[in-house]
Amino acid sequence: MTPLKTLCLALLIPFGALTVYALMQVGYLGIPEYHVHSPAGWQVFADLVISLLLIMIWMVRDARRKGRTVWPYVVATLAAGVFGPLFYLLLAPSEEA
């Protein structure tokens, strides 16, 4: 396993556990709802949206260049945030990662 894939897996496991815990506590809509109550929350949410948009642009360009299917990862990013890019990198063919 490449260092990049090891890093993705090392991030995916604890972040996945944190996400499951948050979902159990507040539900899917409770996570973004938390951010609507203050300008600081708006800023964090806007930062997340901008970052994920840039990552999706990179994923689409990278997938086109390498001949990979990207749309499942884009949909996963839209639905579940950083899980899409983490799986895109983790599931890349070995010669790519």
N, C-alpha and C positions, 0 to 999 in steps of 0.2 A: 504494500500500500504506500502510495506516495505521501510526502509530508503534507501536501495540500489536502489530500483526502483524509489523512489522519486529523488534521486541524478541523476540517468540516465535521467529521464524526465527533470530535471532542467538543465542539460547539453545539452540535445537534442534540446530543443526549441530555445535557443539563438544561438547555434552553427548551427542549421539548417537555421535560418534566416541569419546568416553571410555567410553561404555557398551559399544560394540563391542569396544574394547580390553579392558575388564574381563571381558566374556563370553568372549573368546578366552583370557584368562589363567586364569580360575577357573570358568567355566561359570555357568549360570543359578542353580543352587543355591549356588554358592560365594559369591555376593554376600551373601545374608542369613546364611549360615553364618559369615562373617567376624565378625559382630556378637555371636555367642553366647558368646564366650570371656571377656567381661569386663562388669562393670556399666556401664562407659562405652559399650560397644557396645550393650547393652540400651537405654540411654537414647537413643542416636542412632536406633536402630530404632523405639522407641516414639514418638519425636518425628516420625519420618517417617510412621508409621502414622496418628497423630493428625492431622497436617497434611493428609495425603491424604484422610482421612475428611471433614474439614471442607471441603476443596476439592470432593469429590464431592457433598456436600450442596449447596454453592453451585451446582455445575454442573446438578444436577437441578432446583433451583428456577429458575435462570436459563433453562434450556431450556423448562420449562413455561411461563414467562412469555412467552418469545419464540416458542413453537411449534416448537422444534427437537427433533430426535431426539437423545437423550443416551446411550442405553444402549451404543452402540459405544465411546464415550469412557469410560464407567464401567468397562466390561470391560477396556479398554486400561489404565486406571489400576490396576486390580486386578492385571493381568498384568505391566505394565511401568512402573509408577510415574508420574512426572510427564509422561511422553509423552502420556498421555490428556488432561490439561488443556491442555498446549501445543497439541496438535492441535485440541482443542475451540475454543480461541481463534483459532488460525491459520486454521481452516476456516470460521469464522463468516461469514455473509453480510456483504458490505461495509458495509451500513447499520448493522449491529450493532456492529462492532469499533471 
